[in-house]
Amino acid sequence: MKKLFVLVSLLTILTFVFTGCGPKAAAPEAPAAPAADTTKVVYLINGALGDNAFYDSGQRGMDTIKQEYGLETRTIEDGYDAAQYEPGLEAAVNYADVIFVISYGYEDLLKEYADKYPNKIFVNLDTTVQNSKNTITSVDYIEEESAYLAGIVAGMMTIDTNIPNINADKIIGAVGGDQDPVIDAFMFAYENGAKSVDPAIVMEKKYLGDWVDTAKGKQATLQLYDLGADIVFQIAAGAGLGVLQASEERNLYSIGVDTNQNALAPGHVTCSDIKDIGKSIITVFKTIKDGTFVPGQVINAGLASGSIDVVFDDNGGIVPQNIIDKVNEVRQKIISGETKVEIYVP
């Protein structure tokens, strides 16, 4: 009996030893995060379509990727209504994993949602927004570069009294939808561009406190013309269409914004400072599809990117060739780094 007890004990010890020396069972792997579904895409905007400028540019990009990739897309318009910002985000994350967003006015809310849904792809357009988990990718435009070129156009126009209806006063104008860092950056560089032509040029500006009311844009522009400005830069989304209308009514000049608006008031819109939101949507979505997309990065888009520029097409030939040549020259110098455009600091 004693021998049997010893034998059982020895077998138990050997079993324990060999089991302890053998390979351990692999711990179960944590499930991988599901890949983003790239078949549905949302365009979420704080404003509304129909401005023939900023927001509509983004929609054209959405229409392009929808057709090119066979996507389901949805555009959510918050209509400048703060009460719609959170429901808009909620609808976006419930519909798609890829969300292009213009988040003016609800940047903090966007950060919260991006942290809450780290597997969603958020691409913020036109400003830099960074959440704590660093998952938001931002496309930040160097609008100073193109606005500087627009300022050169305005500066050269206002000192050339051989151009019909240009007065002797060296005054240019600008109308902003509201005062914010992006609009102020446009204003700042526009004035600097004009003063690079002639430091004596004076810029008069007005802010509408509105992005939709074309009547306000028109009234503000007429007031600037009364002050002696003969060319006015519109930076006011849909309300800025009133700027173009005023230039036609007074037989004076204007500058369009965000898309090519030269044909909206033929013979009066000298050029347009484009900011091609749609092109950025197309470019970034391509990286999402080909696997080169980097969450959390900041993409700085200047003249070299082709997303911003000043264009003269369809303006009716109202801008003298020497002005176009000067803009082409300075554009290349900015791209090459020979000319440095000062960046606005709030």
C-alpha positions in Angstrom: 0.0 0.0 0.0 2.9 2.3 0.9 4.6 1.5 -2.5 1.3 2.3 -4.3 1.1 5.6 -2.6 4.7 6.5 -3.5 4.1 5.4 -7.2 0.9 7.6 -7.5 2.7 10.5 -5.9 5.6 10.2 -8.3 3.4 10.1 -11.3 1.5 13.2 -10.1 4.8 15.1 -9.7 6.1 14.0 -13.1 2.8 15.1 -14.7 3.1 18.5 -13.0 6.7 18.9 -14.1 6.2 18.0 -17.8 3.0 20.1 -18.0 4.8 23.1 -16.5 7.7 22.8 -19.0 5.5 22.4 -22.0 4.2 25.2 -24.3 1.6 27.4 -22.7 -1.8 27.6 -24.4 -1.9 30.8 -26.4 -4.0 33.6 -25.0 -7.0 34.4 -27.1 -6.3 37.3 -29.4 -8.3 40.5 -29.0 -10.7 40.9 -32.0 -9.3 43.3 -34.6 -11.1 46.6 -35.1 -13.5 46.3 -38.0 -12.3 48.0 -41.2 -14.2 51.1 -42.1 -17.0 50.6 -44.6 -16.1 52.9 -47.5 -19.2 52.3 -49.5 -21.2 55.0 -47.7 -19.9 58.6 -47.3 -21.5 61.6 -45.6 -20.9 65.3 -46.4 -21.9 67.2 -43.2 -21.9 71.0 -43.4 -22.7 73.7 -40.9 -24.4 75.8 -43.6 -26.4 75.0 -46.7 -26.1 74.2 -50.3 -27.0 76.7 -53.0 -24.2 79.3 -52.4 -22.6 78.6 -55.8 -19.4 78.7 -53.9 -17.9 77.0 -50.8 -20.5 74.4 -49.9 -21.5 73.7 -53.5 -17.8 73.0 -54.4 -17.8 70.2 -51.8 -21.0 68.8 -53.2 -19.5 68.5 -56.6 -16.6 66.5 -55.1 -19.2 64.2 -53.4 -21.0 63.7 -56.7 -17.7 62.8 -58.4 -16.7 60.1 -55.9 -20.3 58.8 -55.8 -20.1 58.2 -59.6 -16.5 57.1 -59.7 -16.7 54.5 -56.9 -20.4 53.6 -57.0 -21.0 54.9 -53.5 -24.0 55.7 -51.4 -23.7 59.3 -50.3 -25.7 61.6 -48.1 -25.4 65.4 -47.6 -26.5 66.7 -44.2 -27.1 70.5 -44.1 -27.3 72.1 -40.7 -28.3 75.4 -42.2 -26.3 77.6 -39.7 -28.6 76.3 -36.9 -26.6 75.4 -33.8 -29.5 73.2 -32.7 -28.9 71.0 -35.7 -25.2 70.4 -35.1 -25.4 67.4 -32.7 -28.3 65.8 -34.6 -26.4 66.2 -37.8 -23.3 64.4 -36.3 -25.5 61.7 -34.8 -27.1 61.1 -38.2 -23.7 61.0 -39.9 -22.2 58.4 -37.7 -25.3 56.3 -37.9 -25.2 56.3 -41.7 -21.6 56.0 -42.6 -18.0 55.3 -41.5 -16.5 58.0 -43.8 -17.6 61.6 -42.9 -16.4 64.8 -44.6 -17.3 67.7 -42.3 -17.2 71.5 -42.3 -17.4 72.1 -38.6 -17.5 75.8 -38.1 -19.3 76.5 -34.8 -19.2 72.9 -33.4 -15.5 72.0 -33.4 -15.7 70.8 -29.8 -18.7 68.6 -30.5 -16.8 67.1 -33.5 -13.9 66.2 -31.2 -16.3 64.5 -28.8 -17.8 62.4 -31.5 -14.5 61.5 -33.0 -13.3 60.3 -29.6 -16.5 58.3 -29.1 -16.3 56.7 -32.5 -12.5 56.1 -33.1 -13.1 53.7 -36.0 -15.0 56.3 -38.0 -13.0 58.3 -40.5 -13.6 62.0 -39.9 -12.1 64.5 -42.5 -12.5 68.1 -41.4 -12.4 70.6 -44.2 -11.0 74.2 -44.1 -9.8 74.3 -40.5 -7.6 72.2 -38.2 -9.5 70.2 -35.5 -7.6 67.7 -33.4 -9.3 65.4 -30.9 -7.6 63.7 -28.0 -7.4 60.4 -29.8 -5.8 62.1 -32.8 -8.2 60.5 -35.4 -9.5 63.6 -37.2 -7.7 64.4 -40.4 -7.9 68.1 -41.3 -7.5 69.8 -44.7 -6.3 73.3 -43.9 -6.1 75.7 -46.9 -3.4 78.4 -47.1 -6.0 80.9 -48.3 -3.5 83.7 -47.8 -1.7 82.6 -50.9 -4.6 82.9 -53.3 -6.1 85.9 -51.5 -2.7 87.7 -52.0 -3.1 87.1 -55.7 -6.6 88.5 -55.6 -5.2 91.6 -53.9 -2.7 92.0 -56.7 -5.6 92.0 -59.2 -7.5 94.6 -57.1 -4.4 96.7 -56.6 -3.5 96.8 -60.2 -7.1 97.5 -61.3 -7.7 100.4 -58.9 -4.5 102.3 -60.1 -5.2 101.8 -63.8 -7.6 104.6 -64.8 -7.4 103.5 -68.4 -9.8 100.7 -67.4 -13.4 101.8 -67.9 -15.0 103.4 -64.7 -11.9 103.1 -62.6 -11.7 106.3 -60.5 -8.6 108.1 -59.4 -8.9 107.0 -55.8 -6.7 104.1 -54.7 -9.4 102.3 -52.8 -10.4 98.6 -52.9 -13.1 96.8 -50.9 -14.0 93.5 -49.3 -17.2 92.0 -47.9 -17.0 89.2 -45.4 -19.9 87.0 -44.2 -18.8 87.3 -40.6 -15.6 87.9 -38.7 -13.8 84.7 -38.1 -10.1 83.6 -38.5 -10.6 82.2 -42.0 -12.4 85.4 -43.3 -9.8 87.6 -41.6 -7.0 85.6 -43.2 -8.6 86.3 -46.6 -8.9 90.0 -45.8 -5.3 90.2 -44.4 -3.7 88.7 -47.4 -5.9 90.5 -49.9 -4.8 93.8 -48.4 -1.2 92.8 -48.4 -1.4 91.8 -52.1 -2.8 95.1 -53.0 -0.3 97.0 -51.0 2.5 95.1 -52.7 1.4 96.9 -55.9 1.1 100.3 -54.2 1.5 100.9 -50.5 -0.8 103.9 -50.7 -3.8 101.7 -51.6 -6.6 101.8 -48.9 -8.8 98.8 -48.2 -12.4 99.3 -46.9 -14.2 96.3 -45.5 -17.6 95.3 -44.2 -18.8 92.2 -42.3 -22.4 91.2 -42.8 -23.0 88.9 -39.9 -24.8 86.8 -42.4 -23.9 84.1 -45.0 -27.2 83.9 -46.9 -28.8 87.3 -47.4 -27.8 88.5 -50.8 -29.6 91.9 -50.2 -27.2 92.5 -47.3 -24.2 91.7 -49.5 -25.4 94.0 -52.2 -26.1 96.9 -49.8 -22.7 96.6 -48.2 -21.0 96.6 -51.6 -22.9 99.7 -52.8 -21.7 101.4 -49.6 -18.1 100.5 -50.5 -18.5 101.8 -54.0 -19.9 105.1 -52.5 -16.7 105.3 -50.4 -14.6 105.3 -53.6 -13.8 101.6 -54.0 -14.1 100.4 -57.6 -13.5 96.7 -57.0 -14.9 94.6 -54.1 -13.9 91.1 -53.1 -16.7 88.9 -51.9 -16.0 86.4 -49.1 -19.5 85.8 -47.9 -20.8 82.5 -49.3 -24.4 82.9 -50.6 -24.7 86.5 -49.3 -21.7 87.4 -51.4 -23.7 86.9 -54.6 -25.1 90.3 -53.8 -21.6 91.7 -54.2 -21.5 90.5 -57.8 -25.0 91.9 -58.4 -23.9 95.3 -57.1 -20.9 95.3 -59.4 -23.2 94.7 -62.4 -25.7 97.4 -61.2 -23.0 100.0 -60.7 -21.0 99.0 -63.8 -18.0 98.4 -61.5 -15.9 95.4 -60.6 -15.9 92.5 -58.1 -13.9 89.4 -57.3 -15.6 86.0 -56.8 -14.7 83.4 -54.2 -14.5 79.6 -53.7 -15.7 78.6 -57.2 -15.3 80.3 -60.6 -18.0 83.0 -60.3 -16.8 85.1 -63.2 -19.7 84.4 -65.5 -22.3 85.3 -62.8 -22.0 89.0 -63.7 -20.4 89.0 -67.1 -17.9 91.8 -67.6 -17.8 92.8 -63.9 -16.4 89.8 -62.0 -12.7 90.2 -62.8 -11.5 86.9 -61.4 -12.4 84.4 -58.7 -10.3 83.2 -55.7 -11.2 79.5 -55.8 -11.0 77.1 -52.8 -11.8 73.8 -54.3 -13.3 71.8 -51.4 -14.5 69.2 -53.8 -11.1 68.5 -55.2 -9.9 67.9 -51.6 -12.7 65.4 -51.0 -11.8 63.5 -54.2 -8.1 63.5 -53.3 -8.5 62.4 -49.7 -11.1 59.7 -50.6 -8.7 58.2 -53.1 -6.2 57.7 -50.2 -8.9 56.1 -48.1 -9.6 53.6 -50.9 -5.9 52.9 -51.8 -4.8 52.4 -48.2 -2.5 55.4 -47.9 -4.9 57.5 -45.8 -3.3 58.7 -42.5 -5.8 59.4 -39.6 -4.9 62.5 -37.6 -2.8 64.3 -40.2 -3.1 67.9 -41.1 -3.0 68.5 -44.9 -1.9 72.0 -45.8 -3.3 72.9 -49.2 -1.7 76.0 -50.9 -1.2 77.1 -54.4 1.0 74.2 -55.2 -1.8 71.7 -54.4 -4.1 73.2 -57.1 -6.9 73.4 -54.5 -6.7 77.1 -54.3 -5.9 79.7 -57.0 -7.1 82.8 -58.8 -8.8 82.2 -62.2 -9.7 84.5 -65.0 -11.7 82.2 -67.2 -15.1 83.5 -68.4 -14.6 87.1 -67.2 -15.4 88.6 -70.5 -11.8 89.8 -71.1 -12.1 92.7 -68.8 -8.7 92.3 -67.1 -5.7 93.7 -68.9 -3.1 91.1 -69.9 -0.4 92.8 -67.9 -2.4 92.1 -64.7 -2.9 88.4 -65.7 0.9 88.2 -66.5 1.8 89.6 -63.1 -0.5 87.2 -61.2 1.0 84.3 -63.2 4.5 85.5 -62.3 3.8 85.9 -58.6 2.0 82.6 -58.4 5.1 80.8 -59.6 7.2 82.7 -57.2 5.0 81.7 -54.3 5.0 78.0 -55.3 8.8 78.1 -55.7 9.2 79.8 -52.3 10.9 82.9 -53.8 7.9 85.0 -52.6 6.7 84.4 -49.0 3.2 85.3 -48.2 2.6 86.3 -44.6 0.2 84.0 -42.8 -2.5 85.6 -40.7 -2.3 85.1 -37.0 -5.5 85.9 -35.0 
